[in-house]
Amino acid sequence: MRKDYGPKKRYSVQQSSNTKQSRLSLGVEMKINNYELKENLYYWSKGGTWLEILPDSRVKVGISDAQLAELLKGRKPTAIVVSPKGSSVKQGGRIAMLRIGKVSLTIESPISGVVDEVNKELTVDKLLKNPYENWLAIIKPSSLDAELSNLVKGDTDEAKEWFRNKV
């Protein structure tokens, strides 16, 4: 998954296309070593997951491409299992698992709350192709304001530094 091309250009800022208003790829994003840092998302830096605050105050949760590559280390998962609707999740606790044979890898939730919706369209192949478009779940957060302080916003210098160190 990870690719490094040519000279030592550390990062570049790219403007994405405006083809679909509802797509996460809208807006400014930063690429560092071919991994994406979306400026409109909040990141759980300890677990590499992200959240997007929706207009109805629920949050859409997913995993960053950099974290996915770090977890998989070139291996192909055989399944992804997301916590079912109605499940309680804690910040830093398991929201999903990737299975590689008999091994299960934990994907951590960036926020505490109750799973309100699971992405029924999600497959391993879709997740590997584009982890930002293929979110895991939508959560009704239990303490969003308090827990946002544990996350980094993609447009901050703190997020950019964390991401550079991660990849």
C-alpha positions as CSV (number, residue, x, y, z in Angstrom):
1,M,0.0,0.0,0.0
2,R,2.7,2.5,0.9
3,K,4.5,4.0,-2.0
4,D,7.4,6.5,-2.0
5,Y,8.1,8.2,-5.3
6,G,11.2,10.2,-6.2
7,P,12.8,13.2,-4.5
8,K,12.3,14.2,-0.9
9,K,9.1,16.3,-1.2
10,R,7.6,15.7,2.2
11,Y,4.0,16.8,1.5
12,S,1.8,18.6,-0.8
13,V,-1.6,20.3,-0.5
14,Q,-4.2,19.3,-3.0
15,Q,-7.6,20.6,-3.8
16,S,-10.0,17.7,-4.5
17,S,-12.7,17.8,-7.1
18,N,-16.2,19.2,-6.3
19,T,-18.2,16.5,-8.0
20,K,-20.3,15.3,-5.0
21,Q,-21.0,17.5,-2.0
22,S,-21.5,14.6,0.4
23,R,-18.1,13.0,-0.3
24,L,-15.4,13.3,2.3
25,S,-12.9,13.9,-0.4
26,L,-14.2,17.5,-0.8
27,G,-12.1,20.2,0.6
28,V,-8.4,20.5,1.2
29,E,-6.4,17.5,2.0
30,M,-2.7,16.9,2.7
31,K,-0.7,14.0,1.3
32,I,2.3,12.8,3.2
33,N,4.2,9.9,1.7
34,N,1.0,9.1,-0.3
35,Y,-1.2,8.9,2.8
36,E,-4.1,11.4,3.2
37,L,-4.7,13.8,6.0
38,K,-8.2,15.3,5.6
39,E,-8.4,18.7,7.1
40,N,-12.2,18.5,7.8
41,L,-11.8,15.4,10.0
42,Y,-10.8,14.8,13.6
43,Y,-8.2,12.0,14.3
44,W,-7.7,9.7,17.2
45,S,-4.0,9.8,17.0
46,K,-3.5,6.9,19.4
47,G,-5.5,4.6,17.1
48,G,-5.4,6.2,13.7
49,T,-9.1,6.4,13.3
50,W,-11.1,9.5,12.2
51,L,-14.5,11.1,12.8
52,E,-16.6,13.5,10.9
53,I,-19.2,15.5,12.8
54,L,-22.5,15.2,10.9
55,P,-25.2,18.0,10.8
56,D,-27.4,16.1,13.2
57,S,-24.5,15.9,15.8
58,R,-23.9,12.2,15.2
59,V,-20.4,11.3,14.0
60,K,-19.2,9.2,11.1
61,V,-16.2,7.0,12.0
62,G,-13.6,5.4,9.9
63,I,-9.9,4.4,9.8
64,S,-7.1,6.4,8.1
65,D,-5.2,4.9,5.2
66,A,-2.0,5.2,7.2
67,Q,-3.3,3.2,10.1
68,L,-4.8,0.6,7.8
69,A,-1.3,0.1,6.2
70,E,0.3,0.0,9.6
71,L,-2.1,-2.7,10.9
72,L,-2.0,-4.8,7.8
73,K,1.8,-4.7,7.0
74,G,1.1,-5.9,3.5
75,R,-1.3,-8.7,4.6
76,K,-4.8,-9.0,3.1
77,P,-7.6,-9.2,5.6
78,T,-10.3,-11.8,5.1
79,A,-13.1,-10.0,6.9
80,I,-14.0,-6.8,8.7
81,V,-16.4,-7.0,11.6
82,V,-18.0,-3.7,12.9
83,S,-19.7,-3.4,16.3
84,P,-23.4,-3.8,15.7
85,K,-26.1,-1.1,15.9
86,G,-27.0,-0.4,19.6
87,S,-23.5,-1.3,20.9
88,S,-21.8,1.0,23.3
89,V,-18.3,2.0,22.4
90,K,-15.6,3.9,24.4
91,Q,-13.0,6.2,23.0
92,G,-9.9,4.0,22.5
93,G,-12.1,0.8,22.7
94,R,-12.9,-1.5,19.9
95,I,-15.3,-0.3,17.1
96,A,-14.3,-3.0,14.6
97,M,-11.9,-5.9,13.9
98,L,-10.0,-6.9,10.8
99,R,-9.4,-10.6,10.5
100,I,-6.4,-12.0,8.8
101,G,-6.7,-15.7,8.9
102,K,-7.0,-16.6,12.6
103,V,-5.6,-13.2,13.7
104,S,-7.9,-10.4,14.7
105,L,-6.7,-6.8,14.6
106,T,-8.6,-4.1,16.7
107,I,-9.7,-0.8,15.2
108,E,-10.2,1.7,18.0
109,S,-13.1,4.1,18.2
110,P,-12.2,7.8,18.2
111,I,-15.2,8.6,20.4
112,S,-17.5,7.2,23.0
113,G,-21.2,6.6,22.3
114,V,-23.7,4.2,20.9
115,V,-23.5,2.7,17.4
116,D,-26.5,4.2,15.5
117,E,-25.7,2.8,12.0
118,V,-23.3,0.3,10.5
119,N,-22.1,0.8,6.9
120,K,-23.9,-2.1,5.3
121,E,-22.0,-1.4,2.0
122,L,-18.6,-1.9,3.6
123,T,-16.4,-4.7,2.3
124,V,-12.8,-5.5,2.8
125,D,-12.0,-4.6,-0.8
126,K,-13.9,-1.2,-0.5
127,L,-12.1,-0.4,2.7
128,L,-8.7,-1.2,1.2
129,K,-9.5,0.9,-1.9
130,N,-10.6,4.0,-0.1
131,P,-10.9,4.0,3.7
132,Y,-12.1,7.6,3.8
133,E,-15.1,7.0,1.5
134,N,-15.9,3.6,3.1
135,W,-16.6,4.5,6.7
136,L,-17.3,2.0,9.5
137,A,-20.2,3.3,11.5
138,I,-22.2,6.3,12.6
139,I,-22.2,6.9,16.4
140,K,-24.4,8.9,18.7
141,P,-21.6,10.4,20.9
142,S,-22.1,10.4,24.6
143,S,-19.6,13.2,25.4
144,L,-18.5,14.7,22.1
145,D,-17.4,18.1,23.5
146,A,-15.3,16.6,26.3
147,E,-13.7,13.9,24.0
148,L,-12.9,16.2,21.1
149,S,-10.1,17.6,23.2
150,N,-8.4,14.1,22.9
151,L,-8.5,14.3,19.1
152,V,-6.6,16.4,16.6
153,K,-8.3,18.3,13.8
154,G,-6.8,17.6,10.4
155,D,-6.2,21.3,9.6
156,T,-4.0,21.9,12.7
157,D,-0.2,21.9,12.9
158,E,-0.5,19.3,15.7
159,A,-2.3,16.9,13.3
160,K,0.2,17.5,10.5
161,E,3.1,16.9,12.9
162,W,1.5,13.7,14.3
163,F,0.8,12.5,10.7
164,R,4.4,13.2,9.5
165,N,5.7,11.2,12.5
166,K,3.3,8.3,11.9
167,V,4.1,7.8,8.3
